[in-house]
Amino acid sequence: MTMDSAPARHTGQGGTGPAGSTAGTAAVRRSVTAIHPPRRPSADPARPLVRPHRGRRRDGVLPLLTADALAAVLTTTALARPGAALPAEAAAPIAVLAAALHAQAGLYRPRLAPSALLELPALAGRAAVLWCGAAAVVAAAAPGQALGWPALLGAVCLQILLTCTGRGFVNRLRRRSARLRPASALVVGPGAGASAVAAALHGRPEYGLRPVGLADTGAAEEGSGSVPVLATHEDIRRAVIQNSVLHAVFTRPPEADERTASLVRLFHDHGCRLWLADPAGTAKVTGMRVAQPADQLWGYAVQPLLPRPSRPVERWVKRAVDGLLAAIALIAAAPVLGLCALAVRISDGPGVIFRQERAGLYGRPFTLLKFRTLRADEHESATRWTVAGDRRMSPVGSFLRKSSLDELPQLWNVVRGDMSLVGPRPERPFFVAKFAAVHPGYEARHRMPVGITGLAQINGLRGDTSIEDRARFDNHYIDTWSLWQDLWILARTAASFFRFRLGGS
């Protein structure tokens, strides 16, 4: 076994651990000699962040998709008469396009008070875009059978009518089901605001949420009515398990304080749907607009807190692009890989490839591949802080490490699906456990597949740099993730590799 590249120094400003961990925080912030690893490398692993199963939540997306697809199919069928310009076979692609347009508008997001009439402007706009596009395709393919303005207007109006009718029927069934079988919920927040939201849920069963507790993130107060106040993290965890809690309603943004932010991971691990209510009317006071279509909980503005990235199509595209580019890069870099392997074999002897356990997506362990640059035993490799300046490193190992050529075998990890080309850098489980105890938000980096390069790396945060800064960059990348941002990061990485700086940022 050999050592990996130097892990980052976790000496950020303002990083605080949970209550009662002051001594542990100080110990972790000291130099490498002050870190006492476990007696066995496997005795102190990072807590696995297993992706929760969400099948038991009633999100209602499938009924809405069915209603939208049925409306598109019926509209297409109405136009597809014998000799008409639009064949019946066009029903399926038009239904798929309609669903895609509605998803882009956020019309499948979970809502507490759904209304087809409030969604009417968005539905009308998408129907017009859909049928204008279909008319343009028909006119280009068969100019003599182009849809006339009366047919086009009729198609748009018919789809709007059918879609609103279908969605209204689905919403009515959902409200009835929610009233008969409400889901358990916790209200998270301090003071009277959280109590008011809990009272609204308790008195209005049509929202389908039955409050079973109030997780007070401020000074603990007496419970109001039949809703108990949960003061400790363990009380909240026990209430989630015992009551099969499916929803958590936050009364202020989870990042408002450290304790509230720590509950996000707990709820996520148990498969809870997260909501953000606004009992203080912050949006109204500041003049900020809420997301459209708007949702409300007995007059309180409410919106779902969706895990990011939450766009499955783009995630699949990202995985496909990663696999394709990594395979091409492996083939193109085959001569370089061969030369590096030969240099390591001649300089340092047998054992060209270095394997090490790292924490990947949702904390799942995987075996990372690199060219060996330094020999070390398994325990040292898993727990030693840094290898900077280690005299055992040969000139070949030093060159590979400084040029990042030692990381080329990780392209195979990307092809296998262990990693992505762009994402947070993976760390060893021993240090994941240490950093997660010191830096709030560090575990949130595992929401995204780990990567060879990332936003933190192109900003110079690699090697012996602040873990707090790196975690902040990684979480910002996840929260603002897009395919274009991935391509931009890859371009910046390639430019820095060839010692060339692209202008701008």
C-alpha positions in Angstrom: 0.0 0.0 0.0 1.1 3.6 -0.6 0.0 7.0 0.5 -2.5 9.0 -1.4 -2.0 12.7 -2.1 -2.0 14.9 0.9 -5.4 15.5 2.4 -6.5 19.0 3.1 -5.8 20.9 6.2 -9.0 21.4 8.2 -8.3 24.8 9.7 -11.1 27.0 8.5 -12.4 30.0 10.5 -15.6 29.6 12.3 -15.9 25.8 12.0 -17.6 24.5 15.1 -18.6 21.0 16.1 -21.6 19.8 18.0 -22.2 20.5 21.6 -19.8 18.7 23.9 -17.2 18.1 21.2 -14.8 21.1 22.0 -12.0 18.9 23.1 -12.4 16.6 20.1 -12.4 19.7 17.8 -9.2 21.0 19.3 -7.6 17.6 18.9 -8.5 17.3 15.3 -7.2 20.8 14.5 -3.7 20.0 15.8 -0.9 18.6 13.7 -0.8 15.1 12.5 1.1 13.8 15.5 -1.9 14.8 17.7 -4.3 12.6 15.8 -4.8 9.2 17.4 -6.2 6.8 14.8 -8.2 3.7 15.9 -6.4 0.5 16.9 -7.8 -1.0 13.7 -8.4 1.0 10.6 -12.0 -0.4 10.4 -12.9 0.5 13.9 -13.8 4.1 13.2 -15.4 4.3 9.8 -17.4 7.2 8.6 -21.1 6.8 9.2 -22.5 5.4 6.0 -25.0 7.8 4.4 -27.3 5.2 2.8 -29.7 6.6 0.3 -33.2 6.3 1.8 -36.0 4.4 0.2 -38.8 6.9 -0.6 -41.4 4.5 -2.0 -43.7 5.0 1.1 -44.2 8.8 0.5 -47.3 9.8 -1.4 -46.0 12.3 -3.8 -48.7 12.0 -6.4 -46.5 12.5 -9.4 -47.7 9.4 -11.4 -51.4 10.4 -11.3 -50.6 13.9 -12.6 -48.3 12.4 -15.3 -51.1 10.1 -16.3 -53.7 12.9 -16.5 -51.3 15.1 -18.6 -50.5 12.3 -21.0 -54.1 11.3 -21.4 -55.0 14.9 -22.2 -52.3 15.1 -24.9 -53.3 11.7 -26.4 -57.0 12.7 -26.5 -56.2 16.0 -28.1 -54.0 14.4 -30.7 -56.7 11.8 -31.4 -59.3 14.5 -32.0 -57.1 16.0 -34.7 -56.0 12.7 -36.3 -59.0 12.1 -38.6 -58.6 10.2 -41.8 -56.6 12.4 -44.2 -55.7 14.8 -41.5 -52.2 16.3 -41.3 -51.5 14.9 -37.8 -51.3 11.0 -37.7 -52.4 9.1 -34.6 -48.8 7.9 -34.1 -47.9 11.4 -33.0 -49.8 11.0 -29.8 -47.0 9.3 -27.9 -44.2 11.9 -28.6 -46.6 14.8 -28.0 -47.6 13.3 -24.6 -43.9 12.9 -23.7 -43.2 16.5 -24.8 -46.1 17.8 -22.8 -44.8 16.0 -19.7 -41.3 17.4 -20.3 -42.7 21.0 -20.6 -44.7 20.6 -17.4 -41.7 19.2 -15.5 -39.6 22.2 -16.7 -42.3 24.5 -15.3 -42.2 22.8 -11.9 -45.8 21.4 -12.3 -44.9 18.1 -10.8 -43.4 19.4 -7.6 -45.1 18.3 -4.4 -47.7 20.7 -3.1 -49.8 20.9 0.1 -52.6 22.9 -1.6 -52.6 22.0 -5.3 -55.0 23.9 -7.6 -55.4 23.3 -11.3 -56.9 26.8 -11.7 -53.8 28.4 -10.2 -51.7 26.4 -12.6 -53.8 27.5 -15.6 -51.4 30.2 -16.9 -48.5 27.8 -16.9 -50.6 25.0 -18.5 -51.9 27.4 -21.2 -48.4 28.6 -22.1 -47.0 25.1 -22.4 -49.9 23.9 -24.4 -49.5 26.8 -26.9 -45.7 26.1 -27.2 -46.4 22.4 -27.7 -49.0 22.8 -30.4 -47.2 25.6 -32.2 -44.1 23.4 -32.4 -46.2 20.5 -33.6 -47.8 22.7 -36.3 -44.3 23.9 -37.4 -43.1 20.2 -37.8 -46.2 19.3 -39.8 -45.8 22.3 -42.0 -42.2 21.4 -42.7 -42.9 17.7 -43.3 -46.1 18.1 -45.4 -46.7 21.7 -46.5 -50.0 20.8 -48.1 -51.4 19.4 -44.9 -50.4 22.2 -42.5 -52.6 22.8 -39.5 -54.8 25.9 -40.0 -55.3 28.5 -37.3 -58.8 27.2 -36.3 -57.4 23.7 -35.8 -54.3 25.0 -33.9 -56.5 27.1 -31.6 -58.9 24.3 -31.1 -56.0 21.9 -30.1 -54.6 24.4 -27.6 -58.0 25.1 -26.0 -58.9 21.4 -25.9 -55.6 20.4 -24.3 -55.9 23.1 -21.7 -59.5 22.0 -20.9 -58.6 18.3 -20.6 -55.4 18.9 -18.6 -57.2 21.2 -16.1 -60.0 18.7 -15.8 -57.7 15.8 -15.2 -55.5 17.6 -12.8 -58.5 18.9 -10.9 -59.8 15.3 -10.5 -56.4 14.1 -9.3 -56.2 16.9 -6.8 -59.7 16.2 -5.5 -58.8 12.5 -4.9 -55.5 13.5 -3.3 -57.3 15.9 -0.8 -59.8 13.2 0.0 -57.0 10.6 0.6 -55.0 13.1 2.7 -58.0 13.8 4.9 -58.7 10.1 5.5 -55.1 9.0 5.9 -52.9 11.9 7.1 -49.1 11.4 7.2 -47.2 12.0 10.4 -45.2 15.2 10.4 -42.7 17.1 12.7 -42.6 20.9 12.8 -39.1 22.2 13.1 -38.4 25.7 14.4 -38.2 28.0 17.4 -40.9 29.7 19.4 -44.4 30.7 18.5 -43.9 30.5 14.8 -43.5 26.7 14.9 -46.4 26.4 17.3 -48.7 28.4 14.9 -47.7 26.1 12.0 -48.4 23.0 14.1 -51.8 24.4 15.2 -52.7 25.1 11.5 -51.8 21.5 10.5 -53.7 20.1 13.4 -56.8 22.1 12.6 -56.8 21.7 8.8 -56.7 17.9 8.0 -57.1 18.6 4.2 -53.3 19.3 4.1 -52.8 15.6 4.9 -50.1 16.3 7.6 -50.7 15.2 11.2 -48.2 17.0 13.6 -46.8 14.5 16.1 -44.2 16.8 17.6 -42.5 20.1 17.6 -38.7 20.1 17.2 -37.8 23.3 19.0 -34.4 24.5 17.7 -34.4 27.5 20.1 -34.9 27.6 23.8 -37.1 24.6 24.8 -40.6 25.6 25.7 -43.7 23.8 27.0 -45.7 22.0 24.4 -49.0 23.4 23.2 -52.0 21.2 23.4 -51.4 17.6 22.3 -48.1 18.3 20.4 -45.1 17.5 22.5 -41.9 19.6 22.3 -38.8 17.6 21.3 -35.7 19.3 22.8 -32.8 17.0 21.9 -31.5 15.4 18.8 -32.1 11.9 20.2 -35.7 12.8 21.1 -36.3 13.9 17.5 -34.7 10.8 16.0 -36.8 8.6 18.3 -40.0 10.4 17.4 -39.2 10.0 13.6 -38.8 6.3 14.0 -41.7 5.6 16.5 -44.2 7.7 14.6 -43.1 6.8 11.0 -42.7 10.5 10.2 -42.9 11.2 6.5 -42.7 15.0 6.5 -40.7 17.7 8.3 -42.0 21.3 8.1 -39.2 23.9 8.8 -40.3 27.3 9.8 -37.1 29.0 8.8 -34.3 28.0 6.3 -32.4 24.9 7.6 -29.1 26.8 7.2 -30.2 29.4 9.7 -28.3 27.8 12.5 -26.1 24.7 13.1 -28.7 22.7 15.0 -31.4 23.1 12.4 -29.0 22.2 9.6 -28.0 19.0 11.5 -31.6 17.8 11.4 -31.7 17.9 7.6 -29.4 14.8 7.5 -31.5 13.0 10.1 -34.7 13.6 8.1 -33.1 12.7 4.8 -31.7 9.5 6.2 -35.3 8.4 7.2 -36.8 9.3 3.8 -38.8 12.4 5.0 -40.2 15.0 2.7 -38.9 18.5 3.7 -41.0 21.7 3.6 -40.2 25.3 4.4 -43.1 27.4 5.8 -43.0 31.1 6.4 -44.9 31.9 9.5 -43.1 35.3 10.0 -44.1 36.5 6.5 -40.5 37.2 5.6 -41.3 37.2 1.9 -43.9 39.8 2.4 -41.8 42.0 4.6 -38.8 42.0 2.3 -40.8 42.2 -0.9 -39.3 38.9 -2.2 -41.4 36.8 -4.5 -42.2 33.2 -3.7 -41.8 30.4 -6.3 -44.6 29.9 -8.9 -47.0 28.2 -8.9 -47.4 29.4 -5.3 -48.3 27.0 -2.5 -49.7 27.8 0.9 -50.5 26.3 4.3 -53.5 28.1 5.8 -52.1 31.4 4.6 -48.4 30.7 5.2 -46.2 30.6 2.1 -44.7 27.1 1.8 -42.4 25.4 -0.6 -40.8 22.0 -0.8 -37.1 21.7 0.1 -35.9 19.5 -2.8 -32.5 17.7 -2.6 -30.2 19.0 -5.3 -29.6 18.0 -8.0 -33.1 16.7 -8.3 -33.2 16.4 -12.1 -33.0 12.7 -13.0 -32.8 13.3 -16.7 -29.8 15.5 -16.4 -28.2 13.1 -13.9 -28.5 10.3 -16.4 -27.0 12.5 -19.1 -24.2 13.4 -16.7 -23.5 9.7 -16.1 -23.5 9.0 -19.8 -21.2 11.9 -20.6 -18.9 10.8 -17.8 -18.6 7.3 -19.0 -18.1 8.3 -22.7 -15.5 11.0 -22.0 -13.6 8.8 -19.5 -13.5 5.9 -22.0 -12.2 8.2 -24.7 -9.7 9.7 -22.3 -8.4 6.2 -21.3 -7.9 5.2 -24.9 -6.2 8.5 -25.8 -4.0 8.4 -22.7 -3.0 4.8 -23.1 0.6 5.6 -24.1 1.0 8.0 -21.1 -0.5 5.4 -18.8 2.0 2.8 -20.1 5.0 5.2 -19.6 3.9 6.1 -16.1 3.4 2.4 -15.1 6.9 1.6 -16.5 8.5 4.5 -14.7 6.9 3.4 -11.4 7.9 -0.2 -11.9 11.6 0.7 -12.6 11.9 3.3 -9.9 9.9 1.7 -7.0 9.6 -2.0 -7.9 6.5 -4.2 -8.2 3.0 -2.9 -7.3 2.3 -0.1 -9.9 -1.3 0.5 -9.0 -2.2 1.9 -5.5 -5.7 1.0 -4.2 -7.4 2.8 -1.3 -10.8 2.9 0.2 -12.7 6.2 -0.2 -16.2 7.4 0.6 -18.4 8.0 -2.4 -22.0 8.9 -3.1 -24.1 8.8 0.1 -20.9 7.6 2.0 -20.7 4.3 0.2 -17.1 3.0 0.1 -15.3 2.2 -3.1 -11.8 1.4 -4.1 -9.9 4.3 -5.7 -7.1 3.6 -8.1 -3.9 5.7 -8.5 -0.3 5.1 -9.6 1.8 4.3 -6.5 4.1 7.1 -5.5 5.0 6.0 -1.9 5.1 2.7 0.0 3.3 2.6 3.3 1.4 0.0 5.4 -2.4 -0.2 5.2 -2.9 1.4 8.6 -0.7 4.4 7.8 -2.3 4.8 4.4 -5.7 5.0 5.9 -5.0 7.4 8.8 -1.8 9.4 8.2 -2.6 13.1 7.7 -0.1 14.1 5.0 2.9 12.9 3.0 4.2 16.3 2.0 8.0 16.2 2.2 8.2 12.5 2.9 11.8 11.4 2.1 10.6 8.0 1.1 9.0 9.4 -2.1 11.1 8.8 -5.2 11.7 11.4 -7.9 9.3 9.6 -10.1 6.6 9.6 -7.4 7.2 13.2 -6.7 6.8 14.1 -10.4 3.7 12.1 -10.8 2.1 13.7 -7.8 3.0 17.3 -8.7 1.8 16.8 -12.3 -1.4 14.9 -11.2 -0.5 12.1 -13.6 -0.8 9.7 -10.7 -4.6 10.2 -10.8 -5.0 9.0 -14.4 -6.2 5.5 -13.3 -9.2 7.1 -11.7 -10.6 7.4 -15.2 -11.4 3.7 -14.8 -13.3 4.5 -11.6 -15.4 6.9 -13.7 -16.1 4.3 -16.3 -17.1 1.8 -13.6 -19.5 4.4 -12.0 -17.6 4.8 -8.7 -16.8 8.4 -9.5 -17.7 11.3 -11.8 -15.4 13.5 -13.8 -16.6 16.5 -11.8 -17.7 16.4 -8.2 -16.4 16.7 -4.6 -13.1 15.0 -4.1 -13.4 11.7 -2.2 -11.8 11.3 1.2 -10.8 8.3 3.3 -13.5 7.1 5.7 -11.3 7.8 8.8 -11.0 11.5 7.9 -14.6 11.8 6.7 -15.6 10.9 10.3 -13.2 13.4 11.7 -14.1 16.2 9.4 -17.9 15.6 9.8 -17.5 16.1 13.6 -15.7 19.4 13.1 -17.3 21.1 10.1 -21.1 21.4 9.8 -22.1 20.6 6.2 -19.2 18.3 5.5 -21.4 15.2 5.2 -23.7 17.1 2.7 -20.9 16.8 0.1 -21.9 13.2 -0.3 -25.2 14.2 -2.0 -23.3 14.2 -5.3 -21.1 11.5 -6.9 -17.4 12.3 -6.0 -15.2 13.5 -8.8 -11.7 13.7 -10.2 -11.9 17.5 -10.3 -14.4 20.0 -9.0 -15.1 23.6 -8.2 -12.9 23.6 -5.1 -9.9 22.2 -7.1 -10.1 24.8 -9.9 -10.0 27.5 -7.2 -6.8 26.2 -5.8 -8.3 24.2 -2.8 -6.4 21.0 -3.1 -3.7 19.3 -1.1 -2.9 21.0 2.3 -5.8 23.6 2.2 -8.7 24.4 4.4 -11.4 21.7 4.7 -14.0 24.3 5.6 -13.4 26.2 2.4 -13.4 23.1 0.3 -16.7 21.9 1.9 -18.3 25.3 1.2 -17.2 25.2 -2.4 -18.4 21.6 -2.9 -21.8 22.3 -1.4 -22.2 25.5 -3.5 -21.4 23.3 -6.6 -24.0 20.8 -5.6 -26.7 23.5 -4.9 -26.0 25.2 -8.3 -25.2 22.2 -10.3 -25.8 22.1 -14.0 -24.3 20.2 -17.0 -22.9 23.5 -18.3 -21.1 24.1 -15.0 -19.5 20.6 -15.3 -18.2 21.5 -18.8 -16.9 24.8 -17.5 -15.0 23.1 -14.7 -13.6 20.5 -17.1 -12.4 23.3 -19.3 -10.8 25.2 -16.4 -9.1 22.0 -15.3 -7.7 21.3 -18.7 -6.4 24.8 -18.9 -4.7 24.7 -15.6 -3.1 21.3 -16.4 -1.4 22.8 -19.4 -0.3 25.8 -17.4 -2.7 28.1 -19.2 -5.2 30.4 -17.5 -8.5 31.1 -19.2 -9.6 34.7 -19.0 -12.5 35.6 -16.8 -14.3 33.3 -14.3 
